[in-house]
Amino acid sequence: MAVLRWAVLGLILHCCPLSVSGGKVLIWPGEFSHWLNMKTIVEELGKRGHEVTVITHTASPSVRNSTLVGGRYRLEILQVPFTRQDVWEFMDEKLRYWMYEMPNDSVLTASKKYKAILEVGVRQNQEICNVLFSNSDLLDRLRTDQYDVLLSDPMSTGGELLAEYLGLPFVLSIRFSFANTMERLCGQLPSPPSYVPGIGFEYTDQMNFEQRLKNILFCVSQDILFKYAASTKWDGFFTEVLGTPTTFCEIMGKADIWLIRTYWDFEYPRPLLPNFKFVGGLHCKPAKPLPEDMEEFVQSSGDDGIVVFSLGFLVKNLTTERANTIATALGQIPQKVLWRYSGEKPDTLAHNTRLYDWIPQNNLLGHPKTKAFITHGGTNGLYEAIYHGVPLVGVPLFADQPDNIMHMKVKGAAVMMDFNKMTSQDLVDGLNKVINDPLYKENMMRLSRIHHDQPMKPLDTAVFWIEFVMRNKGAKHLRVESHNLSWYQYHCLDVAAALLALVVLIIVVTVKTCTFCFRKCFRKTKARQKTE
């Protein structure tokens, strides 16, 4: 009987891993596609019995209107001095410049223009933080509620400062920063530039001399820009709120866990720290049945199957020329095409293509008739394609998208197009290649097997580490000591200097000794010669 009891107990512990029942979680979310990942985590935390409070604002284009299911949630809405329309105008201006104008500008011109555009976003972020930290009633209530952990998306600065202000451990959910600057400088993530390409530069882990040189220069330039932006925009504000001298990067570096929204199915092999955890594809799920009219259109494709086409949530319209170029290409393939597009209907749209304001992308990618996915290369869509094993035609537009598609191209699961330069024939050739060449499907299925072959599902991994921080009041034991080292100690330059000084001292002493002995011997020989 005793053996049976222990066996039953072991089975229960195996099936029901350690969890925190009824904890309190504070959320500082990002917007747009970032919120999709955060929302998935929030709802899972709610299902597990945690009380979740999400801090958002009146101009939020994504968070405020979301419907959260399956738990106890509360929204704390900040009254900000700008509108949702202002946020959309900022995003539209940024996307328009990034997609159509930046490729034609010089590096200097692009830097100036993009800096001016980003100033608007930074100013909006600062206004959100000003409203939050000037609301003493809300801050007192948050302190009184005694939260266990704060989950933050660094897309929006402020969550790490709120955690420090309230004395809470915090977890970051992040896909990337350009050249991995935030991860390297604040998280102390080792990133040797000899084989770890900076995100945003479209290099692989196999770089020749010229590429390694450019990679180093790119990382250095991004470090300078990051430090300048942090020191001029945020360090003073962080110091004012906390009442002691500090910096943005110092507070960011106190994160207990970094949840990185990728995995080894996507990443090149590289060093990783114990408090960096991969959770790529946490939002992916098995496909559900399609709406009846959509299923009918899909089934009408016969053996040719379908192509799913989406440039993401943010890109709702294209120029007439680009839309017609794409529509012409889609009309030349035998597959039926479901295109998420809410712009003006292209004149060249063929009968095999249907436009939708919204599509159930995950469910379409999981449909057995889906042959290819035309995508801008956003991480969410990319991971849905990996999850279901659908090869890609990548048309990257901005941010990390060129880098993402390059990863998939190197792994043999995608072809890559230039949005502004591709012709209709280029797109047709790319589609025919990934659909008709079985290697693309085989390579994507290999990545899909890697993705599914994990000890825990990505969402369970994310929630486990959040609850781990809650159970243990933080995870500082996973933070490396390099956080407390100066730059010269980190690179052992002081040790190198000491060893160099020792070598120089040995050389000097040796030379001096030899010179002294030589002179002594020379004098004795000279004196003997005179005597003789």
C-alpha positions, 0 to 999 in steps of 0.5 A: 500500500505504501508503494502504491501511495507513493506511485499515485503521489508521483503521478499527481506531481508529474501531471500537476506541476508546481503552480501559484494559486490565486496570485496577483499579476500586474501587466504593462503591455505593448500594442498591436502584434505585441499585445497578441502574445501578451494577451495569450499569456494574460488569458492563460494566467487568468485560467490558472486562477491569478488575478490580473491587472492590465494598465493601459490608456485611453489612446490604446489602439489594441489593449483597451478594446480587447475582450479577455476571457477565462479569468479575473481581469481589471483594466486600469485606464490612464487618461492621456493627452493624445488620442487613438487617432494620433497613435494611428497617424504616427504608425501610418507615417512610420510605416509609409516612410519605412516601406516606400521612402527609406529604401531610396534615401541615404543612410544619413537622410534616413537616420534624420527622417526616421529620428524625427518620426520616432520622436513622436512615439517617444513623446507619446510614451513619455506622456503615458509615464507622466500620467501614471507616475503623477497619479498618486492615488493609483500608485498607492492602490497598486502598492496596497494590492501587493502584486507578486510580479509585473509582466512588461513589454519593453516596446513601451517604456515604463513597466520596468520603472513601475516594478522598481517603484513598487518593489516588484520582481518583473519579467520582460516579454521581448522579440528583439531590439536592433542589434540586440542592443537592449539584450546585450547592454541591459541584459548582459546577453553574450553576443560575439559579433563574429558569429551572432549577427545584429538583428536588423542587418540580414546577416547569418551566423556565417559571415566573411571578413567584410560582413563581420566588420559591418556587423561590428560597426552596426552594433557599435552605432546602435549602441551609441544611438541607444545610449544617447536616446536613453540618457537624453529621454529616460535617465533623468525621468527614471532618476526623478521618479525613484529619487536616486541617480539611476539609468534606464539600462540599470533598471531594465537589467534588473529583470528577473526573466527575459521571455524571448519570443523565438526558439531554436527552430528559428534562431542561429546557435548562440550563447544564452543566459540562464534567465533568458527563456525561449517562448516563440510560438506561444500563441499558436494553436491547432487549426479550427474549422473555417467559416462556411463560405470560406471553407467552400471557397477553399474546397473549390481549389481542388488538388491545386490547394490555396495560398494564404496572403497577409501583410499583417495587421498594420498594413491595410493599404498599398499603392495602386501600382504595388497592389496591381502588380501583386494581383496580376501575379496571383492571377497567374497561379492555379491555386485559389488565394485568400488575401487579407487586404482592406484597401481599394480593390486592384484593377487586375484582381483575378477570379481565383483571388478573394479579398478579406478585411480579416482572415482566421490566419492560424486556421487557414495555415493549418488547413490541409489544402494550404500550399504556401503563405505570402507574408511580411515576415512578422514573428507571429505569422512566421511561427504560425507557419512553422507550427503548421509546416507551411513554406513561405514567400517572404515580402518583408516591409520593416523592422525585424521582418527582413531579418526574420525572412532571412532566417527562414531562407537560410533554413531552406523554408522560404524565398525572399522578395523585395517589396519595392522592386519585385515584378509580377513574374518574380512573385509568380516564380517565387510561389511556384518554387515553394509550392512545386519544389518539395524541399521547401515543404520538407525543410519547413516540416523539419522546423515544425518537428523541432518546434513541437519537440519541446519539454513544454509548450511555449505558453506553458514555459512562459507561464511556468517562469512567471509563476516561478518568479512569483513563488520565489519572490524573484529569480536573482540567482539566475542573473549573471555577475557581469551586471556588477562589473565595469566594462573593463572588468567584463572584458578583463582589460585590467587583468590584461593590463596587469599581465602586460605590465608584468611582461614589460617589467620582466623584459625591462629587468632582463634587458637591464640585467643583461646590459649591466652584466655585459658592461661588467664583463666588457670593463674587466676584459678591457682592464685585463688587456691594459694590464697585459 
